[in-house]
C-alpha cells in the first residue's frame, strides 16, 4: 500500500460501521463544532485511544493504532479523501477504516452519532484488564516488601508501568515519578540504607536505565539492597541497533549482583524471588530487564512468589574460640575504645549496654553518625576526617580498639598499629585492609550481648566517663568561639549546625551530601541518638542528599506507606553544588507532598574543591558557580523558601521550614572559608 500514488486511489467507502453486535455504550467524544471539516483528532475514552475524523459532513471513529506498525492515525491527515497514517503513508477510509482495493488490513471502527451536545461514539464495553507477566512480577515484589517504586514511565516500560498502576490502585505500593532516573536510584539506595528493606528504581531502555547507574553504585558500595528494573526494546530487535537498544545486562554487569532478562517462557515469579532475596541477603543491587513485548504477555492464574520459606534467621552467634579470645582481650585492656560502623546500625542496644557495663567510650565512623547520642556519657562523636577532637583523642589514648560493623575506610582514622578486635557479619570485612588481632565473625548484636555475658566480674578497664565529659566541655567551648567568627562573607558552619542541633527533631532522618557541608555536619552537629544519618559513604557522590531525602520520606514519612508508626521528619543538607545536580526534584517533593526540609549552604562555589586546590598550592580554578536565588526558586516550584544571610536569622528560618507541612528549603549564604 505504501508508495501507491494518491491520484490512482478510488474514492473511499463512506459507509458507517454497524453497531457492535455484543452490546455497546455511547460515549460523548467531541463537543459541537470541535473538529473542523477535513480534520483528524486523537480522543481518549477510558483506555481506548481513537482517531476521530470529520469528512464530508460526517464523523468517523477509528482505532488510533495503524494496523501496520501502530502509527497514531489521529496524528495523520485526510488527503484526497483518504486518512493517511503519519508514519508510513498507509491509507484508510476516514469513515470506516476500509483500506483501498487489494488490501485487507484495517483498523477497527465504531459508529458515530451527532447529537445536539456533540458527537457520540458507540463502543463495546471495556474488557477486563488481563493479568500479565508484569502483574505476576509486581505482585511478587510486593510480597517481598517493595512498597515504593521510584522511576520514570516511558515508551519501553509501559506494560510494567501499568502493573505498577494497578498495584497502586489496590493500595499495594506507591509509585513516585521523578524528574531524573539518577534521583530514583539515590532514593532507592537511601531507603535501603535506612531500613535494610527493598525499594525499586525504574527506567526505560537505553538512557533511562543508564541514568540509574550512579545511584546504584552508591547502593552497592554502601551495602544497601536495591532492586533495579529496566524496560527494554522488543526482543526481535535487541542487538540490531534499534532506537535506544543498549545491552543492559552488560551495562549493569559491574554494579548488579544479578542481572537477568525476562523472557516469555521464564519462571517469572522465580526471577523476582531470586532478585529480591539476593538484594536483601547480600545487601546488594539486583537488576531485571523487561523486553517490551514480554511485559504484556498474558499470565493467567500464575502464582506470585514471596519470601516465605526462603529467608533464614541471620542472627548468627560467633564461634566459641573467637568469642573467648575477644572477651579475654577486652577484659585485660585498661583503656579500650569501641568504634561502631554502619554495620551496627540496627544493633546498637547490645553494643551500648556492653560499653556502659565497662565504661568504654564509643566513637562512630562518619556513616554511623547518629547511632549513639553525643549527649550519652560515653558517646564521643565521629572519628576521622569529618570527626570531633574527642574521638581522635580517645583513639590516641586507647590500648585496644573494638570495632563493631566498621569497614576501616581510610577516611575513618582507625589506627592500624593498635591491637584490634573486629566484629562483623561479613567474613570478607574481617581484616580487609590489614590483619587484626581478633577477628570475630557473627551478628554484631548477638556478639556484643554474648561478650557482655561472658565477661568476668571485674574487668581491668577504667571507667572513662569523666574523661568523655571533660573532652566534650573543651570541644563545646571551642565551638562556641567559632560561632562568633564573622568576616562579612556569610554565615559560618559552626553557627548553622549549632542552630540545627537545637531545632532538628530528635527522631529526624538526616540526609547529607558531600563537600564542606558534610565535613562541617560531622564535626559540629550534635546528634540525639534517635536520629538516623544517611550519606553517600564510599562512593561520595555529590547530589545525593535531596534524592536520598525522598527515599527516606518514602520509608518513614509517607503516611500512605501502610505503617502504624508515626511519620518521622526528614531533613537534608547540601551545598549549592550538590543541590544543583537534582534541583528540579523539589517539584517531585511538591507533587507528592513530601515533608522534607532542605538546608542549603550556598557559598557560590565548589568549596571543598577550592579548599583542596589551596591546600595543594594549585590555583583556585573553575570552582565558582552561578546560582539563582534558591529560596525564590523553591517558592516558584511550590515549596516554602527562606533565605538566611546572618546568623541571627537561622533559628527563625529553620524553625519555620521545619514547621511547614510540605517541602521547604532554607538557603544559607555561607562563608566558604569558615567550615
N, C-alpha and C positions, 0 to 999 in steps of 0.2 A: 504493500500500500504506500509506503514512504517513497517519495520521489515521483508519484503519479501526478502529472500536470493537472492543476486545478481546473483549467478550462476544459479538460476532457471528461470531468466527472459529470454524471447526470444530476438532476436536481434531487435533493434528499427527500425521503419519506417524511411527511408532516403528520402522520397518524399518531394520535396519543396512545400511550400504552394502556392496556386493560387494568382494571383494579386487581390487586393481589387476591388470588383465589382462597388463601388460607386466613383471611382476616386482615384488617388494616386499621390504621388510625390516621386521622387528618391532623396535620401539623402546619401552623402558620409559618411560612418560610420567608416571605417578603412583605414589606409594607406597600400600600398602593403607590405606584409610580417610583418605587425604589430602584428598579432596574430598567434602564433605558432600552429602547428597541435596538436589536442587533448586538447586545452586550451579554457578557457572561460574568457570573459571580460565584464565589465559593460560599456555601452556607453550611453551618454545622447544626445538626438536630440530634440531640443525645450524643451517642458515639459515632453516628453516621456523618460523613462528610459528603456533601452533594455539590454538583455543578448545576446552578440554576441558569437557564437561558431565556432570553426574550427575543422571539423571532417571528416575523410576520404576524404580529398581534397576539401570538400565543406564547405559552410558557412551557419549558421543558425542565425536567429534573432527572439528572443522570448521576450515577455513582461517580465520585470525583476522581477515582483512580482509572487511568487509561489501562485497558487490559494488556497492553504490550509490555510496558515496564513500570507501570504505576505512576506515570506522569500526572500532574494535577490539572485535570481538564478545566477546572474553574479558573485557571490562570491562562487558558487558551483564548482564542478569538474565533469569531464567525467570519469565514472567508468564502465568498461565492456560494453562500447558503450552507456550508458545512462547518461544523465545530472542529477546529484543528487543535490537536494536542501540542502544547508548547515545547515538549521535549524532542519528539521525533517526527512531528508533522502528520501523524495518523489522523484520519478524518472520520467523523460520525455525524449522524443526523442530530441537530440540536434539540429536536423534539422527542426522539425515542431511542437515540443511540445506535441506530442501524448503520452499519458501515456500507461503503459503496459496493456495487455488484462484484462478486468474485472473492469477497472476504466474509468471514463468519464471526470473527471476534467482535464483541460489542459490550460496552458497559451496561450494567443493569440500569433500567429507567423506571420512573414511577409516575403515576397520573398526577396531574395538577388541576386546580380549580380556582378560578378568580372569584373572589367574594368582595363585598363592599369594603372590608377592612384589610384586604391584602390577598396574597397568593398562597394557597394551601397545597400541601403535598400529601398524598396517601402513601403511608409507609407501613410495611408489615411490622408486627410487634417486635421489639428488641429481643434477640435471642439471649438466653442466659450465658453469661461470660464463661467460657470453658476454662477448666483448670489446666494449667500449663506446667511445663518443666520449671519455669521461673517460680511459679507458686509453690511447688514442692520444695524448692531450694530455699525460698524465703521463709517458709514455714519451719524448715529445719534450722535456719539461722535463729529465728525467734526462740525455738526450743533450747538453743544453746545460750540464750540470754542476750542476743542482739536486740536492743531496744531503740537504738538510734543509728541512722544512716546519714552520712554527710556526703553530698555529691551534687552533680550537675546532670540533668536529663538532656539527652541528645539523640541524634538520629540512629545511632548504632546500639543504643541500650533501651529502646522504648518498651520492649517486651518485659524486661526485668523491672523497668521503672513502673510499669502498670501493675506488676505483682507487689511492688512496694506500696503503690497507691491503694490497692485492695487491702493489704495488711494494715495500712494506716486507718482506713475506714473501719476495719474491725477493732481498732484500738490496740493492735499488737505491737506497733512500733511508731516512731516519729521520724519522718524524713526532713532533713534540714538542707534546703537548697542554697548552696554557697555561690560566691562570685568567681572563685578560682579554686581549682582542684587541689592546689597546694594547701590551701586553708582546710580543705576537707581531711586530708591525711594528717595534718598537725592536730586538728580537733580530735580525730580518732586516736592518735597517739596519746594525747593528754588524757582522754577518757581511760585508756588502758593503764597509764601511769598512776592515775588517781585511784581507780577501783580494782585493778587486776582483772577486770572483765573486758568483754569484747564490744567495740563499736566497729562499724563498717564504713569504708570510704568507697566512692563510686564514680566512675568516669566513662567517657565514650572511648571508642577506638582511637589509636594514634595519640594526638597531643593531649587529649583529656586524661588518658592514663599515664602518659609520661610526666605530666604535671604532678602526679601523685608522688613521684619518687622521693623528693626531698623529705617530706613528712614521714614517709615510710622508712627511710634510713634513720631518721630521728628515733622512731619507734624501735627499730632493730637494735641500734647500739645502746639504747637505754632499757632494753629488755621489756618492752610494752607489747602486749598482744594486740594485733590489728588484723582485720580481715579486709583485703582489698578486692574490689570487684570491677572488672573491665568489660564493657561492651566490645564487640569485635565485628569486622566486616563479615559478610557471608562466607561460609566455608569454601564455596566454589571459587572464590577469588583471592583467598588468602595466599600470599606468596607470589602473586602475579602483578604486583604493582598497582593495585586498586587504590582509589582515594582513601587516605588515612589507614592504609594497610601497613602495620608495623608488627614485627614479630614480638608480641608482648611477652611470651614465655621467655624469650632470650633477654628482652629489656629488663625483666624483673628477676632474672636468674640470681643476681648477686644479693638482692635485698630480701627476697622471699624464701623462707624455709621450704615451702612447697608452692608450685605454680602449675595449675592444671587447666587444660582447655576442656570445656564441657561439650561433649559430643552427643549426638542424637541418641545413641544407644548406651551412653554412660549410665551407671547407677547413680542417679543424680543426688539422692539423699546422702549416699555414702561419700560422695565427693565433698559435700558440705560438712559431714561429720568429721572427715579427715582434716579439712582445713581448720575447723573450729577447735578441734581437740589439739592439733599441733600448735596453733597460735596460743592457746591458753596454757598448755602444759610446758611448752618450750619457751613461752614468753617471747614470741617472735611474730614476724609478719608472714601471712599466707595469702595466696592470690588465686582467684578463679577468673577465667576468661570465657565469655559467653558470645559465641558467634551469633550473628543477628537472627538467622533462621531457627536456631535451636531454642531461643528464648520463648517463642510462641508455640512450640511443639506440644500437642495435647498430652496430658499426663494421666488422665482418667482418675482412678482411685489409688494411684501410687502413694505409698505411705511416706510421710515426712520422718526424718531422723531426729535424734536428740542425744543428750549426754548420759541418760540412764544406763548404768552398767558399763560405762566406758571411761569414767574418770575415777582414779583411786584417791584415797586419803594420802596427801603428800606430807603429813606431819611426821617426818622420819626422825627417829632418835639417832644420835651419833653412836659410833662403835664404842664399846666399853673401854678399850685401851686408850683411844683418843680422848675420851671424856676424862678418864683418870689422869692422863698427862696434863690436860688443861687445868683441872682442879688443883693438881699439885703445883703447877706453875703459878697460878693465881694466889694460892694460899701462902706461897713463900715470898711474894713480892711486897715491898714496903710501899711503893708509890705507883700502883698500876693506873692506867688511863684506859677508859673504854672509848672506842670510836665506832659510831654507828653509821652505816651507809644506807642507801635507798633500799637495799635488800632486807632491811629490818623494819621497813615502813609499817607493816601490819603485825609486828611482833614486839612492839616497844614495851608492853606491860611487863613481861618477864625480865627483859633487859634492865629496865629501870629498877625493878624490885631487887635484882641482884646488886646493882650499883648502890642502892640505898642500904642494903644489908652490909656492904663493905665500906661505904663512904668513899666511893671511887668517882671522880669527875667523869662526865660524859660529854665528849665533843662529837660533832656530826660532820660528815662531808657536806659539801655545798648542796648536792642533790638531796640530802637528808635533812636540810634545814627545816625546822618546824617539828621534828619528831620528838623533841624534848623542849620544854619551855625554857626560855632564857631567864625565867624567874624561879626555876626549880633550884633548890640549894646545891645541886650537883651539875646543872647544865652550864656549859661554858662556851656555847656558840659554835660557829663554824671554824674548822681547821683548814688552813691553806690560803691560797691567793685571794680568795673572797672572804676571808675569815676575820676573826677577832684576835687581838693580842692575848686574850685569856686562854683560848685553845692552844695557841702556839707556845705560851708559857708552860702549860702543863705537858705539852709534847716534849719540850726540852727537859723538864724536870722528872719525867716518869722513868721508872725502871722496868716497865713491862707495858706493852700495848696489847689490848684485847679488842680485836676488830670483829664486829658483827655485821655481816652483809655489806661490807665495804669493798670497793673494786680497786683500790690502790692507784687511782689515777695520778699522773704526775702533777696535777694541779692541787691534789689534796694535801700533800705535805707530810705523810706518814714517814717517819724516819726509818729507813731500811736497816740501819745499824742497831736499832733497838730490838730486844727479844720480843717476838710477836706470837700471840695465839690468835689464829684466824678461824672464824666460824662462818660457814656458808653452805647453802643447799646445793650449789653447783660445784662439782669436783674440779672443773676447769678453772674456776675462780681461785681456788686454793693455791697459793704460791705462784700466781700467774706471772708476776714480774720478777720476783726473786723468792728464794727459799724462805720459809717461815719456820719458827722453832716447833710449833704445834699446830698442824692443820687439822681442823675438826669438820668432818662432813656431816651435815644434818640440818634440819629445820632450825632457824635462828631462835624462835620462841621456845621450842622444845629443849634445845641445848642449854639455853640460859636458865630455864627452870630446873633442869637436871643438875647443872653446875651448882645452883644455889642449894639444892637438896643435899648434894654430896660434899659441900664444904665442911671443914672441921669447925668445931665450936669457936675457936679463937684464931682467926687468920692473922697473918703478920702485918697486914697493911694498916696504915694510919688513916684516920678519918680526915679527909681533905676538905670538908665543907667550909671550915673557917677560911681556908686559902681561896676557895672559889669566891666567897663573898668579898674578900679583900681585893681580888683581881677585878671583880665587877665594879667595885667602888672606884678604882683607879680609872678604868675604861670609861665609865659613865661621866666622870669629871672631865676627861679628855673630850668626850663627845659634846659635852656642854660648851666647852671652849670653842670647839669647831663650829657649833651652831651660830656663834656670834660673828663669824667671818663674813664680810660683805665688801667686795671690791667694785661694786657697781656694775657687774657683768651679768647678774642674775642670782637666783636663789641657790644656796649651797645644798649638797646632797644630805648632809647631816641633819639639816632642818627639815627637809622633805620627809625623810624616813623616821625622824622623831615624831612628826605630826601623824604619820601613818601608823606608827607603833601605838599611838594613843587612840586613834579613831577607827582603825580597821577592826571589824568584829572578831571576837575570839574564836569563832568557828569558821572563818572565811577560808576559801581556797584562793591562793595567790599564784598567778602565772607570771613568770619573769622572763624577759628577753635576754639577749646577750649584749655585752658592751659595758660601758661605765655604769649604767643604771643597775646592772646585775651585781657588779663588784660592790657598789655602794649599798645595795639592798642587803647583800650577805654580811656586810660589815656593820651597818647601822640599825637595820630593822630588828626589833626585838619581838620574837615570836611567843605566842601564848602557850604552845604545846598542844592546842586543839586545832591549829591551822594546818593546812596542807600546802606545801610549796611545790610547784611544778616548773620545770625548766628544760631546755634543750641541752642536756648534760654533756654527753660525749660528742655529739655532732656539733653543738654550739651554733645552731642556725639562727641568724638574725631573722626577725619577723615572726618568731614562734609565739610570742605572748598572747596577742589578741585572738588568733585562731584557737590556741590552747584554751583560752577562757571560754570560747564557745563549746569546746568539748567538755570542760569542767561544768559548765552550766547544764549541759545535757545530762551529766552524771548526777549532779546534786542540786541543781537549781530549777530544772524543768518540772513544773508542778503537774505535768501530764505524764510523768515518767512511770507512774504506777507504784511509787514507793509511799509508804506511810510516814517516812521520816520527814521532818520539816525541811523546807528548802534552805540551802546554805548560800550566803553571799559569795560572789566571785569578783575578785579584784585582779586586774592585770597591770603590769608595769613595763614600760619600754622607753627607749629613746626615740627621737624623731626619725632616725634612720630605720629602726625596726618597724615602727608603726607604718611608715610609708610603704613598706612591702605589701601589706594587706589592708591598707586603709579602707578600701571600699567594703570590706566585710562588716564595717559598722552598720551598713544598710541591712545586712543579714541579721544582725543583732536587733535592729529596729523591727524588721519584718516579723520576727518570732518573739518579740517582747522579752529578750534576754536581759536579765537583771545583772549587768556587768558594769563595774566601774573601772575605767582605764585611766591610769595616771601616766602622763606622757611628759618626760623630761626633755624639753626642747632646747638644745644648746646650739642649734644651727650647723651641726657638723657630725661626722662620724667620730665622736670624741675619743673612743678607745683607740682608733687607728691613728688619730692625731697624736695621742699620748705615746704610742709606740714609735711613731716617726721621730718625735722629740727625743725619746729615750735612746734611740739608735743613732742619734745625731744625723738623721735624714732631714731634708726639707719637708715641712708640712705641705702636702700637695694632694689635690683632688679629694679632700675630705669635707669641704664645705658643701652645704645643702641649701637649696632654695625651697623654702617651706611656705605653705599657706598659714593663715590663722586657723590652727587646728580646732580651737574651740568653736569658731564660727562654722567651720566645715562640719563638725559634729551636729550642730544645730540645723544646718542645711539638709543633713541626712535624716533628720527626725529624732536625733538623740539630744540629751542635755549636754551643754558645753560650758565650761568655766575656764577662765584664763587667770593665771597667778603670775605676778611679776615681782612680788615682795613676800618675804617670809611671813609677815603678819596676815597675809591673805590665805595661807594654806589651810588653816583649820576650817574656816567658813566654806571654802570651795570644796574641800574633800568631804566635809560633813554633808553639804548639800548634795553632792554627787552620790554618796552612799545612801542617802535618804530617797533619792529619785527611784521610782519603781520600775525603771527600764534601763537601757544602756545610757551611760553618762561618761563624759571624758573631761578630765582635768588636765589642762595644758599648763605646765610649769616652765616659765622661762628660766633656764638653768645656767649656772656658771660652768663653762666647760672645764675649768681647771680645779674647781672645788668639789672633788668627787671622793 
